[in-house]
Amino acid sequence: MKRAHIRFIHQKKWSTPIIVFTIFVVILLLLLILTNPTSSFKPKSSTPHSKSVIFDEILPELPRLAYLISGTKNDGVKMKRLLQAVYHPRNYYLLHLDLDSLDSERLELAKYVKSEFVFRDFGNVKVVGKSDLVTYKGPTMLASMLHSIAILLKLPKSWDWFINLSASDYPLMTQDG
């Protein structure tokens, strides 16, 4: 029985170029990994960033959501509860109490947003100052929603998806879930 395949491996004219080529490829891969600016081997700079920039660096591929949370008379407490349940620093929130609600309730909601340090630091929660008249299941509800979308589109950063919630809604899962 002939063993021709063993002679092929032991021939010197093939072994030297294969070894040189393998070493060259390994060196090239190491150079590419170590000199790549997005390499995870390089330490991150420790310069201070704003919190939203840090979230953009850590989670760049996640979509940004824009929420409209709307309510009517005596829905201020429900809106606060819903905002706390769906809040995430990457997203934008617009709170709208219609004309049936009292001005004092709208002012209390605005004070709540300004008093919470997380909302204040990220600056992504807004309260509509001049409310719209909303008749539910009518054209004014659509007009109010379009007005809110126009406000959200004026924000400096863009968002990917729009979610319309009422004060009586409540999520089944967290944003991260």
C-alpha positions in Angstrom: 0.0 0.0 0.0 1.4 3.3 -1.1 1.3 6.3 1.2 1.4 9.2 -1.3 -0.3 11.7 1.0 2.4 11.4 3.6 5.1 12.3 1.1 3.1 15.4 0.1 3.2 16.8 3.6 6.9 16.2 4.1 8.0 17.9 0.9 9.9 21.0 1.8 8.8 23.0 -1.2 5.2 23.2 0.2 5.8 23.5 4.0 7.8 26.7 4.0 5.3 28.8 2.0 2.4 27.6 4.1 4.1 28.4 7.4 5.2 31.8 6.1 1.7 32.6 4.9 0.1 31.5 8.2 2.5 33.7 10.2 1.7 36.6 7.8 -2.0 36.2 8.3 -1.8 36.1 12.1 0.4 39.2 12.2 -2.0 41.0 9.8 -5.0 40.1 12.0 -3.3 41.2 15.2 -2.4 44.6 13.5 -6.0 45.1 12.4 -7.4 44.3 15.8 -5.0 46.5 17.7 -5.1 49.5 15.4 -8.9 49.6 14.8 -10.4 52.8 16.4 -13.5 50.9 17.4 -11.6 48.1 19.0 -12.8 47.0 22.5 -9.1 46.6 23.5 -8.4 50.3 23.6 -9.4 52.1 26.8 -12.2 54.7 26.6 -11.3 58.3 27.2 -12.4 59.5 30.6 -13.6 63.0 29.5 -16.9 64.1 31.1 -19.9 63.7 28.8 -23.5 64.6 29.2 -25.7 61.6 30.2 -27.5 61.5 26.9 -24.2 61.2 25.0 -23.1 58.4 27.2 -26.4 56.5 26.4 -25.8 57.1 22.7 -22.3 55.6 22.9 -23.5 52.6 24.9 -26.7 51.8 23.1 -26.5 53.3 19.6 -28.5 50.7 17.8 -31.6 50.9 20.0 -34.5 52.9 18.6 -35.7 56.1 20.3 -39.4 56.4 21.2 -41.5 59.5 21.4 -44.4 59.2 23.8 -47.6 61.3 24.0 -49.3 60.8 27.3 -52.7 62.5 27.3 -55.2 62.9 30.0 -58.3 64.8 31.0 -59.8 66.1 34.3 -58.3 64.5 37.4 -55.8 62.4 35.4 -52.7 64.1 36.8 -51.9 61.3 39.3 -52.4 58.6 36.6 -50.1 60.5 34.2 -47.4 60.6 36.8 -47.7 56.9 37.5 -47.6 56.1 33.8 -44.6 58.3 33.2 -42.7 56.6 35.9 -43.6 53.2 34.5 -42.6 53.9 30.9 -39.7 56.3 31.5 -36.3 55.6 29.9 -33.6 58.2 29.4 -33.2 57.6 25.7 -36.9 58.4 24.9 -38.9 61.6 24.7 -42.2 62.3 26.6 -44.9 64.9 26.0 -47.6 65.2 28.6 -50.9 66.8 27.6 -53.9 67.6 29.8 -56.9 68.7 27.8 -59.0 71.8 28.4 -61.4 70.0 30.7 -58.6 69.8 33.3 -58.0 72.6 35.7 -55.0 75.0 35.2 -53.9 74.1 38.7 -53.7 70.4 37.8 -51.6 71.3 34.7 -49.3 73.5 36.8 -48.9 70.7 39.4 -47.9 68.3 36.6 -45.3 70.8 35.3 -43.9 71.3 38.8 -43.6 67.5 39.2 -41.6 67.2 36.0 -39.3 70.0 37.0 -38.9 68.7 40.6 -37.8 65.2 39.5 -34.0 65.3 39.1 -33.9 62.5 36.5 -36.4 64.3 34.2 -34.5 67.6 34.8 -31.1 66.1 34.1 -32.0 64.4 30.8 -34.5 67.1 29.7 -36.6 64.7 27.8 -40.0 65.2 29.5 -42.1 68.2 28.4 -45.6 69.4 29.4 -47.9 71.1 26.9 -48.6 74.6 28.2 -51.4 75.6 25.9 -53.8 72.6 25.9 -56.1 71.6 23.1 -59.8 71.0 23.3 -60.3 67.2 22.9 -63.5 65.4 22.3 -62.7 61.8 22.5 -63.6 59.7 19.4 -63.7 62.9 17.4 -61.5 64.9 15.0 -60.1 67.1 17.8 -58.3 64.1 19.2 -56.5 63.6 15.9 -55.7 67.3 15.7 -54.3 67.2 19.2 -52.2 64.2 18.4 -50.8 65.9 15.3 -50.1 69.0 17.2 -48.1 66.9 19.8 -46.2 65.2 17.0 -45.2 68.6 15.6 -43.9 69.6 19.0 -41.9 66.4 19.3 -40.4 66.8 15.8 -39.0 70.2 16.9 -36.7 68.4 19.4 -33.0 68.6 18.6 -32.6 64.9 18.4 -34.7 62.6 16.3 -36.8 59.7 17.4 -37.8 56.6 15.5 -41.2 55.5 16.8 -44.3 57.4 18.2 -46.5 55.9 20.9 -49.8 57.5 21.9 -50.9 56.6 25.4 -53.8 57.8 27.6 -53.5 58.2 31.3 -55.5 55.1 31.9 -53.0 52.9 30.1 -50.3 51.0 31.9 -47.5 48.8 30.5 -47.3 45.1 31.1 -43.4 45.0 30.8 -40.6 47.4 31.4 -38.8 49.2 28.5 -35.7 47.0 28.9 -37.8 43.8 29.0 
